[in-house]
Amino acid sequence: MAEEVDVTIVGAGPVGLTIANYLGCMGVNALVLEQRDRLIDYPRGVGMDDECLRSFQAIGLADVIARHTIPGQKMRFMTMTGKTFALIDPKTREFGWPRRNSFIQPMVDEILYDGLRRFDGVTAQFGAELLSFVEEGDGVSLEVQCDAGIQRIRTRWLVGCDGGRSVVRKSLGIEFDGITDSTRWVVIDILDDPLGLPDSYLHCVPSRPYVSIALPHGMRRLEFMVFGEETEEELCSPEGVRTLLARALPHPERANVLRSRVYTHNARLARKFGQGRVLIAGDAAHLMPVWQGQGYNSGIRDATNLAWKLAMTVRGDASADILQSYESERRQHAKAMIDLSVTAGRIFAPTNRLVAWLRDRVALALNAIPPVKRYFVQMRFKPMPRFTQGIVLTDGPHKPAGRATGRLFPQPMVMTRDKALTRLDDVIGLRFAILSWGTDPQLHLDEQSRTYWRGLGAAMLAVIPVTQLEDFQGSVLPGTSLIGDANGAMHEWFAEQDADGSIVVLRPDRVVAAIVQPQKLEEASRGLQELISGVASTAASPSDVETVKDELPHPATAWAAVRLREPY
């Protein structure tokens, strides 16, 4: 292990590995410490949403990960008598990926870990236990127990991604707020799917609620609620497993059981997401029941929000104050997801037969009302991130300047100058972007602002109808790329913004930092520069900037200090 490193991450779970991949893409050296001697291979998360896949796309791993998913998976809630009283089946691909996907977490964790091999400056050390740490000046000093003995490491930033029992969080003295509201479930993974039904089924049976989930590669997961004093030893014994499986399978003795385990699910939220140069993310910061499958996805949102800010701070492109926005932007949304999961559990898994009967009657009646049915089918109940403070322009306290500001920008398909269809994010790369409809955004910036954004490596993009892509007659400055609106989605999105404007400034995590009319872009640019408080590198003069009017930039990271190895 290196004795000095920019960022040290404790925990080689999905959140820690995702942050490490982001930092590697951005040219920041990082060290991942994992107390275990290998990646966890027992059953955990199985639900991945479109925002999560979009994050994996940003680090160049989504297409590999997608091979181990079942896209577009529906979720059916079943009454005591086997009728569907609620269906979740969103068809949108607003963010470029299916909204609901099942997956096998150990397979995805392995891909995230293998992804680190692309970076010379990122390493993962297994069998390394964090003993203590202390913040000193402009860094944190660590003591780590490894095979060679106790090693001392100096790091500029420490991130705890070490789970619900986080040593990092406890060492900071940060308590979990909220109710425990714990429930226990037996998770049984089966090979050679004995049911064969696609999608997910939540059997809301008071005697023993259970979940049946189709997984990739012919696997199935069954989860059964645990009652009272039932123990893992009895429930996970061969006889206990067969008894549970008899509720779902005609011949439980024939099931090819891979593994079984009892889990305890809690609803908790850390009082703070960090202190000084030490931050926490994922389960170390929040725990939530599994009813909406958002624990895993919320952790990846943490990683996506935090990593680019860490990179900018380490590289000197922003002041350390930018990291204060991590908590202000993420904590409230994590709380909303916890509240939704707790409410869903109380609705869908009552163990009182009368309450369940009433639930079934009300739900079936509401399901007959088209607007209510669409609300559930399209997952409109899911809280979407909306930042009202942080690295977004506002008109006042908690008042974003524009309806789109603080929200995720959509990811439609676009057409490049060589007529290739691709996702928008692959054109932008892992960087800031200033994107406009029908005009070059650089025309509305002064030279100081152009220099600033060039110093950050920001993408300058003009979106035009595909009919004009071959022969656009408008002014285009060196450094601006033209992309075609492949299916009209960008046209529709900007048209819906009305007077808010036709130019957006997108953060590396694809959140809209500002939306303005062209003649107000300069003012917005200066406002964002003040928020970032960065020290951008001196940019080349306009004559030295490569003209890319006829050729789009490579979709790899614009931070460009690192050269990725060949895909593994």
Secondary structure per residue as TSV (DSSP state, phi and psi in degrees):
chain	resnum	aa	ss	phi	psi
A	1	M	-	360.0	141.4
A	2	A	-	-67.4	146.6
A	3	E	S	-80.3	-21.3
A	4	E	E	-133.0	138.6
A	5	V	E	-151.7	152.6
A	6	D	E	-68.7	-51.3
A	7	V	E	-133.3	130.4
A	8	T	E	-111.5	131.8
A	9	I	E	-115.9	126.1
A	10	V	E	-98.2	113.9
A	11	G	-	114.8	118.4
A	12	A	-	-101.0	43.7
A	13	G	S	-87.9	-171.7
A	14	P	H	-61.6	-35.7
A	15	V	H	-70.5	-48.9
A	16	G	H	-61.7	-42.4
A	17	L	H	-68.0	-35.0
A	18	T	H	-67.2	-44.8
A	19	I	H	-59.0	-43.3
A	20	A	H	-62.2	-39.7
A	21	N	H	-65.9	-41.4
A	22	Y	H	-58.7	-48.4
A	23	L	H	-63.4	-39.3
A	24	G	H	-61.4	-42.0
A	25	C	H	-62.7	-29.4
A	26	M	T	-96.0	8.4
A	27	G	T	78.1	22.3
A	28	V	-	-105.5	133.1
A	29	N	-	-81.1	142.7
A	30	A	E	-147.2	153.3
A	31	L	E	-126.5	128.2
A	32	V	E	-104.4	123.5
A	33	L	E	-104.9	127.8
A	34	E	E	-130.0	124.3
A	35	Q	S	-65.9	-37.4
A	36	R	S	-70.1	167.1
A	37	D	S	-93.5	0.3
A	38	R	S	-162.3	170.7
A	39	L	-	-65.1	148.1
A	40	I	-	-67.4	133.5
A	41	D	-	-118.9	8.0
A	42	Y	S	-91.7	165.4
A	43	P	-	-65.6	134.5
A	44	R	-	-141.9	-123.7
A	45	G	-	-64.8	147.0
A	46	V	-	-133.1	-0.9
A	47	G	E	-119.0	125.6
A	48	M	E	-126.9	130.6
A	49	D	E	-100.4	-179.2
A	50	D	H	-68.6	-35.2
A	51	E	H	-62.5	-38.7
A	52	C	H	-65.2	-47.4
A	53	L	H	-63.5	-33.8
A	54	R	H	-65.2	-36.3
A	55	S	H	-65.3	-42.6
A	56	F	H	-66.4	-30.4
A	57	Q	H	-63.0	-38.7
A	58	A	H	-62.0	-29.6
A	59	I	T	-101.6	13.8
A	60	G	T	77.1	22.3
A	61	L	-	-122.1	-1.6
A	62	A	H	-63.7	-42.4
A	63	D	H	-65.6	-34.5
A	64	V	H	-70.6	-43.5
A	65	I	H	-64.8	-37.8
A	66	A	H	-60.4	-22.8
A	67	R	T	-66.3	-16.7
A	68	H	T	-113.2	33.7
A	69	T	E	-128.0	160.9
A	70	I	E	-110.1	105.2
A	71	P	E	-75.7	154.1
A	72	G	T	64.0	35.0
A	73	Q	-	-74.9	129.2
A	74	K	-	-81.8	160.0
A	75	M	E	-127.4	123.7
A	76	R	E	-113.4	132.8
A	77	F	E	-103.9	121.9
A	78	M	E	-106.3	140.0
A	79	T	-	-74.6	177.0
A	80	M	T	-60.6	-26.7
A	81	T	T	-99.6	8.9
A	82	G	S	90.2	11.7
A	83	K	-	-91.3	149.0
A	84	T	E	-81.2	114.9
A	85	F	E	-101.9	-9.4
A	86	A	E	-155.9	142.5
A	87	L	E	-132.8	131.5
A	88	I	E	-112.0	115.2
A	89	D	-	-149.5	65.2
A	90	P	-	-71.6	134.1
A	91	K	-	-100.2	-8.1
A	92	T	-	-64.9	146.8
A	93	R	-	-126.4	44.0
A	94	E	T	-54.8	-37.2
A	95	F	T	-102.5	16.1
A	96	G	S	95.2	-4.5
A	97	W	S	-141.4	159.9
A	98	P	-	-59.3	144.3
A	99	R	S	-71.0	-30.5
A	100	R	E	-127.8	130.8
A	101	N	E	-144.1	138.2
A	102	S	E	-94.8	154.0
A	103	F	E	-156.4	171.5
A	104	I	-	-113.3	111.2
A	105	Q	H	-60.8	-44.0
A	106	P	H	-56.8	-34.7
A	107	M	H	-66.2	-41.8
A	108	V	H	-70.6	-40.1
A	109	D	H	-57.9	-39.6
A	110	E	H	-63.7	-38.3
A	111	I	H	-66.5	-43.2
A	112	L	H	-62.2	-40.0
A	113	Y	H	-67.2	-46.3
A	114	D	H	-61.4	-30.0
A	115	G	H	-60.9	-25.4
A	116	L	G	-67.5	-20.3
A	117	R	G	-65.0	-15.9
A	118	R	G	-72.7	-14.7
A	119	F	-	-118.3	124.7
A	120	D	T	-66.3	-28.3
A	121	G	T	-95.0	9.3
A	122	V	E	-124.7	127.5
A	123	T	E	-133.6	155.4
A	124	A	E	-123.2	130.0
A	125	Q	E	-116.2	115.2
A	126	F	E	-90.3	160.9
A	127	G	S	66.3	30.1
A	128	A	-	-121.1	111.4
A	129	E	E	-103.2	126.6
A	130	L	E	-73.3	118.1
A	131	L	E	-90.0	-42.9
A	132	S	E	-163.7	165.0
A	133	F	E	-154.1	154.5
A	134	V	E	-146.5	135.2
A	135	E	E	-81.5	128.5
A	136	E	E	-137.2	113.0
A	137	G	T	60.0	-120.8
A	138	D	T	-97.7	29.0
A	139	G	E	-166.3	-171.4
A	140	V	E	-130.8	132.6
A	141	S	E	-100.2	131.5
A	142	L	E	-117.0	149.6
A	143	E	E	-116.7	123.7
A	144	V	E	-125.7	131.1
A	145	Q	E	-91.8	121.8
A	146	C	E	-135.3	-176.2
A	147	D	T	-59.0	-32.9
A	148	A	T	-83.1	0.5
A	149	G	E	113.9	-160.7
A	150	I	E	-83.5	127.2
A	151	Q	E	-119.1	142.6
A	152	R	E	-105.3	132.6
A	153	I	E	-128.5	140.5
A	154	R	E	-109.6	125.9
A	155	T	E	-132.5	149.1
A	156	R	E	-77.8	-34.2
A	157	W	E	-140.6	142.9
A	158	L	E	-121.2	131.2
A	159	V	E	-123.9	120.9
A	160	G	E	-90.9	111.3
A	161	C	-	-120.5	43.9
A	162	D	-	-105.9	32.3
A	163	G	-	81.7	-178.0
A	164	G	T	-62.3	-27.3
A	165	R	T	-97.2	28.7
A	166	S	-	-42.5	120.5
A	167	V	H	-66.5	-37.4
A	168	V	H	-63.6	-48.6
A	169	R	H	-62.0	-45.3
A	170	K	H	-64.9	-36.7
A	171	S	H	-66.1	-29.2
A	172	L	H	-79.2	-10.7
A	173	G	T	75.1	24.2
A	174	I	-	-89.6	122.2
A	175	E	-	-89.5	156.2
A	176	F	E	-83.6	129.4
A	177	D	E	-92.5	166.4
A	178	G	S	95.8	170.9
A	179	I	-	-79.4	150.8
A	180	T	-	-71.9	-50.8
A	181	D	-	43.7	47.6
A	182	S	-	-80.8	146.6
A	183	T	E	-132.5	153.5
A	184	R	E	-116.4	142.2
A	185	W	E	-136.9	142.7
A	186	V	E	-90.5	124.8
A	187	V	E	-106.1	124.2
A	188	I	E	-123.9	119.5
A	189	D	E	-101.1	133.1
A	190	I	E	-124.5	134.4
A	191	L	E	-86.2	161.9
A	192	D	S	53.4	64.1
A	193	D	-	-32.5	111.5
A	194	P	S	-81.2	-7.5
A	195	L	S	-104.6	-43.4
A	196	G	-	77.1	-2.8
A	197	L	-	-74.6	133.9
A	198	P	-	-72.9	168.5
A	199	D	S	77.3	-173.3
A	200	S	E	-115.2	142.4
A	201	Y	E	-130.2	123.0
A	202	L	E	-105.4	106.8
A	203	H	E	-88.5	103.2
A	204	C	-	-87.5	67.7
A	205	V	-	-102.0	118.8
A	206	P	T	-57.8	-33.7
A	207	S	T	-65.0	-30.4
A	208	R	S	-172.2	87.0
A	209	P	-	-57.2	140.6
A	210	Y	E	-147.5	161.7
A	211	V	E	-123.8	138.7
A	212	S	E	-124.9	121.5
A	213	I	E	-129.7	125.1
A	214	A	E	-76.7	128.1
A	215	L	E	-113.8	162.6
A	216	P	T	-61.7	162.7
A	217	H	T	60.7	35.6
A	218	G	T	70.8	22.8
A	219	M	E	-100.6	158.3
A	220	R	E	-137.7	141.2
A	221	R	E	-111.9	132.7
A	222	L	E	-120.8	131.5
A	223	E	E	-125.5	130.0
A	224	F	E	-122.3	137.1
A	225	M	E	-66.8	141.3
A	226	V	-	-99.4	138.6
A	227	F	-	-111.8	147.5
A	228	G	T	46.5	-124.3
A	229	E	T	-96.2	14.8
A	230	E	-	-59.1	139.4
A	231	T	-	-109.4	159.2
A	232	E	H	-64.5	-34.5
A	233	E	H	-60.7	-44.5
A	234	E	H	-77.4	-38.9
A	235	L	H	-72.2	-33.2
A	236	C	T	-97.1	5.9
A	237	S	S	-70.4	159.7
A	238	P	H	-52.8	-42.3
A	239	E	H	-69.9	-40.2
A	240	G	H	-62.9	-41.9
A	241	V	H	-63.8	-43.9
A	242	R	H	-62.6	-38.5
A	243	T	H	-64.3	-42.8
A	244	L	H	-66.1	-44.9
A	245	L	H	-65.5	-23.7
A	246	A	T	-62.4	-20.7
A	247	R	T	-71.8	-21.0
A	248	A	T	-119.3	-23.8
A	249	L	-	-119.7	143.1
A	250	P	S	-71.0	-29.1
A	251	H	-	-132.2	76.0
A	252	P	G	-61.1	-26.4
A	253	E	G	-68.3	-17.4
A	254	R	G	-91.5	-6.1
A	255	A	-	-67.8	136.6
A	256	N	E	-90.8	82.9
A	257	V	E	-75.1	125.6
A	258	L	E	-85.0	-46.4
A	259	R	E	-166.3	158.5
A	260	S	E	-143.6	150.6
A	261	R	E	-163.9	148.2
A	262	V	E	-99.2	131.2
A	263	Y	E	-117.9	148.1
A	264	T	E	-109.4	126.9
A	265	H	E	-107.6	132.4
A	266	N	-	-124.5	165.3
A	267	A	-	-123.9	100.6
A	268	R	E	-141.5	153.2
A	269	L	E	-139.7	126.6
A	270	A	E	-64.8	142.2
A	271	R	S	-64.3	-33.2
A	272	K	-	-138.9	156.9
A	273	F	S	-102.1	18.8
A	274	G	E	158.3	177.7
A	275	Q	E	-157.7	121.9
A	276	G	T	61.4	-124.8
A	277	R	T	-94.8	17.1
A	278	V	E	-122.4	127.3
A	279	L	E	-126.6	160.2
A	280	I	E	-129.0	153.3
A	281	A	-	-151.6	161.9
A	282	G	G	67.9	-143.3
A	283	D	G	-62.2	-21.0
A	284	A	G	-65.6	-24.4
A	285	A	T	-105.1	-25.9
A	286	H	E	-159.1	143.2
A	287	L	E	-125.5	140.7
A	288	M	-	-144.8	149.9
A	289	P	-	-60.1	165.5
A	290	V	S	-90.2	2.6
A	291	W	T	-60.7	-31.6
A	292	Q	T	-107.9	5.6
A	293	G	S	59.6	35.3
A	294	Q	-	-107.6	-0.6
A	295	G	H	-62.6	-49.7
A	296	Y	H	-62.6	-47.6
A	297	N	H	-65.5	-36.1
A	298	S	H	-65.9	-35.8
A	299	G	H	-64.9	-40.2
A	300	I	H	-68.1	-33.3
A	301	R	H	-62.1	-40.7
A	302	D	H	-56.4	-49.7
A	303	A	H	-60.2	-42.5
A	304	T	H	-66.1	-39.0
A	305	N	H	-72.3	-38.5
A	306	L	H	-83.1	-38.7
A	307	A	H	-62.7	-44.7
A	308	W	H	-68.5	-30.2
A	309	K	H	-70.9	-40.5
A	310	L	H	-60.2	-44.5
A	311	A	H	-62.1	-44.7
A	312	M	H	-63.1	-39.0
A	313	T	H	-66.7	-46.7
A	314	V	H	-62.5	-39.8
A	315	R	H	-78.9	-7.0
A	316	G	T	82.5	14.3
A	317	D	S	-87.3	-7.5
A	318	A	S	-152.8	156.9
A	319	S	-	-77.8	162.8
A	320	A	G	-63.4	-18.7
A	321	D	G	-61.6	-22.9
A	322	I	G	-60.7	-26.8
A	323	L	G	-73.6	-16.0
A	324	Q	H	-64.6	-24.6
A	325	S	H	-73.5	-16.8
A	326	Y	H	-58.0	-51.0
A	327	E	H	-68.4	-43.4
A	328	S	H	-64.9	-29.7
A	329	E	H	-87.5	-29.9
A	330	R	H	-99.9	-32.6
A	331	R	H	-64.6	-42.7
A	332	Q	H	-66.2	-38.4
A	333	H	H	-69.7	-37.3
A	334	A	H	-61.1	-40.5
A	335	K	H	-62.1	-41.3
A	336	A	H	-62.2	-38.7
A	337	M	H	-68.7	-38.2
A	338	I	H	-62.6	-46.5
A	339	D	H	-60.4	-41.6
A	340	L	H	-63.6	-43.0
A	341	S	H	-66.1	-40.7
A	342	V	H	-63.9	-45.1
A	343	T	H	-62.4	-43.6
A	344	A	H	-61.0	-40.8
A	345	G	H	-62.9	-39.0
A	346	R	H	-69.8	-30.1
A	347	I	H	-78.9	-43.1
A	348	F	H	-92.9	-13.8
A	349	A	-	-130.9	45.5
A	350	P	-	-70.9	142.7
A	351	T	-	-99.3	1.0
A	352	N	-	-90.3	124.3
A	353	R	H	-63.5	-38.8
A	354	L	H	-66.2	-43.9
A	355	V	H	-61.3	-41.4
A	356	A	H	-65.0	-40.0
A	357	W	H	-62.3	-44.8
A	358	L	H	-63.3	-41.6
A	359	R	H	-57.8	-45.1
A	360	D	H	-61.6	-43.1
A	361	R	H	-65.2	-46.7
A	362	V	H	-64.7	-44.2
A	363	A	H	-64.0	-42.6
A	364	L	H	-63.5	-37.0
A	365	A	H	-67.4	-45.2
A	366	L	H	-65.2	-33.3
A	367	N	H	-64.8	-19.1
A	368	A	T	-83.2	-6.0
A	369	I	S	-96.5	112.9
A	370	P	H	-51.7	-46.6
A	371	P	H	-61.8	-37.7
A	372	V	H	-67.9	-42.7
A	373	K	H	-61.4	-43.8
A	374	R	H	-63.6	-35.0
A	375	Y	H	-58.0	-41.7
A	376	F	H	-81.3	-44.9
A	377	V	H	-57.5	-41.5
A	378	Q	T	-91.2	7.4
A	379	M	T	58.7	37.1
A	380	R	T	-71.4	-13.1
A	381	F	T	-76.3	-15.2
A	382	K	S	-71.1	121.4
A	383	P	-	-65.2	121.9
A	384	M	-	-93.5	144.1
A	385	P	-	-59.1	134.5
A	386	R	-	-144.0	109.5
A	387	F	-	-88.5	123.5
A	388	T	S	-103.9	0.1
A	389	Q	S	-155.4	172.0
A	390	G	S	106.1	-141.1
A	391	I	S	-90.2	63.3
A	392	V	S	-144.8	148.7
A	393	L	-	-78.1	138.4
A	394	T	E	-130.1	159.1
A	395	D	E	-99.0	1.8
A	396	G	E	168.1	179.0
A	397	P	T	-56.5	122.0
A	398	H	T	58.1	32.3
A	399	K	E	-130.3	90.5
A	400	P	E	-59.5	144.1
A	401	A	S	-85.0	85.6
A	402	G	S	118.9	146.2
A	403	R	S	-66.4	-29.3
A	404	A	S	-86.0	-17.9
A	405	T	T	-63.3	133.0
A	406	G	T	86.7	-1.2
A	407	R	S	-108.1	161.1
A	408	L	B	-69.9	135.4
A	409	F	-	-80.0	143.2
A	410	P	-	-65.8	165.3
A	411	Q	-	-127.0	83.8
A	412	P	-	-82.6	174.4
A	413	M	E	-81.2	140.2
A	414	V	E	-129.3	162.8
A	415	M	E	-112.6	131.3
A	416	T	-	-85.6	174.1
A	417	R	T	-64.4	-23.1
A	418	D	T	-93.0	16.6
A	419	K	S	71.8	18.2
A	420	A	-	-85.2	134.8
A	421	L	E	-88.8	132.9
A	422	T	E	-153.2	162.8
A	423	R	E	-73.7	146.6
A	424	L	H	-55.3	-44.8
A	425	D	H	-62.6	-28.6
A	426	D	H	-71.8	-22.4
A	427	V	H	-78.3	-40.6
A	428	I	H	-71.2	-47.5
A	429	G	-	83.4	180.0
A	430	L	S	-87.0	78.4
A	431	R	S	-164.8	174.5
A	432	F	-	-66.7	157.6
A	433	A	E	-146.5	142.6
A	434	I	E	-114.5	115.2
A	435	L	E	-122.3	130.8
A	436	S	E	-128.9	159.0
A	437	W	E	-97.9	118.8
A	438	G	S	77.5	2.5
A	439	T	S	-152.4	153.0
A	440	D	-	-72.9	119.5
A	441	P	G	-62.9	-27.2
A	442	Q	G	-63.2	-25.7
A	443	L	G	-63.7	-17.9
A	444	H	G	-110.2	17.3
A	445	L	S	-120.3	147.4
A	446	D	-	-82.9	174.0
A	447	E	H	-64.9	-33.4
A	448	Q	H	-62.1	-43.8
A	449	S	H	-70.9	-37.3
A	450	R	H	-60.3	-42.8
A	451	T	H	-62.6	-42.2
A	452	Y	H	-59.7	-50.5
A	453	W	H	-70.3	-32.9
A	454	R	H	-63.3	-38.2
A	455	G	H	-62.2	-31.0
A	456	L	T	-85.5	-5.0
A	457	G	T	75.0	23.0
A	458	A	-	-65.0	144.2
A	459	A	E	-81.3	136.5
A	460	M	E	-110.6	116.2
A	461	L	E	-129.4	134.1
A	462	A	E	-114.4	120.0
A	463	V	E	-94.9	128.2
A	464	I	E	-133.5	161.7
A	465	P	E	-59.6	146.5
A	466	V	G	-62.3	-23.0
A	467	T	G	-64.0	-22.9
A	468	Q	G	-101.7	0.9
A	469	L	S	-64.2	-34.8
A	470	E	S	-79.6	-25.2
A	471	D	S	-144.0	52.9
A	472	F	-	-70.8	130.0
A	473	Q	-	-99.9	-3.6
A	474	G	S	-75.0	168.9
A	475	S	-	-74.9	133.7
A	476	V	-	-135.6	118.2
A	477	L	-	-82.2	156.7
A	478	P	T	-54.8	135.7
A	479	G	T	99.5	-7.5
A	480	T	E	-102.4	136.8
A	481	S	E	-108.1	141.1
A	482	L	E	-96.2	133.3
A	483	I	E	-132.4	146.6
A	484	G	E	-93.7	141.1
A	485	D	E	-78.2	93.8
A	486	A	S	-61.9	-42.4
A	487	N	S	-124.4	15.5
A	488	G	S	82.1	1.7
A	489	A	H	-65.6	-38.1
A	490	M	H	-68.6	-39.8
A	491	H	H	-55.1	-50.2
A	492	E	H	-64.3	-41.5
A	493	W	H	-63.2	-49.2
A	494	F	H	-66.7	-34.2
A	495	A	H	-62.8	-33.5
A	496	E	H	-72.9	-15.1
A	497	Q	T	-81.0	-13.2
A	498	D	G	52.6	-126.6
A	499	A	G	-78.0	-5.1
A	500	D	G	-62.5	-33.9
A	501	G	-	137.6	176.5
A	502	S	S	-126.8	13.2
A	503	I	E	-128.3	131.9
A	504	V	E	-120.7	144.3
A	505	V	E	-103.9	118.3
A	506	L	E	-104.4	134.3
A	507	R	-	-77.2	167.5
A	508	P	T	-58.8	-23.8
A	509	D	T	-90.8	10.9
A	510	R	-	70.9	16.6
A	511	V	B	-80.5	139.1
A	512	V	E	-74.0	112.0
A	513	A	E	-81.2	-26.9
A	514	A	E	-163.1	147.7
A	515	I	E	-133.2	128.2
A	516	V	E	-146.2	164.0
A	517	Q	-	-74.8	151.7
A	518	P	G	-50.4	-42.9
A	519	Q	G	-75.7	-2.6
A	520	K	G	-108.2	4.9
A	521	L	H	-64.5	-39.9
A	522	E	H	-60.8	-43.3
A	523	E	H	-63.0	-43.6
A	524	A	H	-64.6	-39.7
A	525	S	H	-58.8	-45.2
A	526	R	H	-67.0	-34.6
A	527	G	H	-63.6	-41.8
A	528	L	H	-69.5	-35.5
A	529	Q	H	-60.8	-38.3
A	530	E	H	-66.9	-38.0
A	531	L	H	-66.2	-42.1
A	532	I	H	-73.8	-34.8
A	533	S	T	51.9	41.7
A	534	G	-	-87.9	166.8
A	535	V	-	-118.3	81.6
A	536	A	-	-69.7	148.4
A	537	S	-	-67.6	152.4
A	538	T	-	-66.0	125.5
A	539	A	-	-87.7	161.3
A	540	A	-	-70.9	160.0
A	541	S	-	-69.5	158.6
A	542	P	G	-52.6	-35.0
A	543	S	G	-69.5	-19.2
A	544	D	G	-93.2	-6.4
A	545	V	S	-83.9	130.3
A	546	E	-	-64.5	133.1
A	547	T	-	-77.5	125.8
A	548	V	-	-123.7	26.9
A	549	K	S	-60.8	-36.0
A	550	D	S	-102.6	1.6
A	551	E	S	-147.9	125.1
A	552	L	-	-73.0	149.4
A	553	P	-	-67.1	154.3
A	554	H	-	-63.1	138.7
A	555	P	S	-71.6	0.4
A	556	A	S	-69.0	171.0
A	557	T	-	-55.0	139.8
A	558	A	T	-87.1	-2.4
A	559	W	T	-72.3	-27.1
A	560	A	-	56.5	9.2
A	561	A	S	-85.1	-8.1
A	562	V	S	-125.4	141.5
A	563	R	-	-106.2	117.1
A	564	L	-	-70.0	144.6
A	565	R	-	-74.0	173.9
A	566	E	-	-62.1	146.1
A	567	P	-	-54.5	137.8
A	568	Y	-	-73.9	360.0
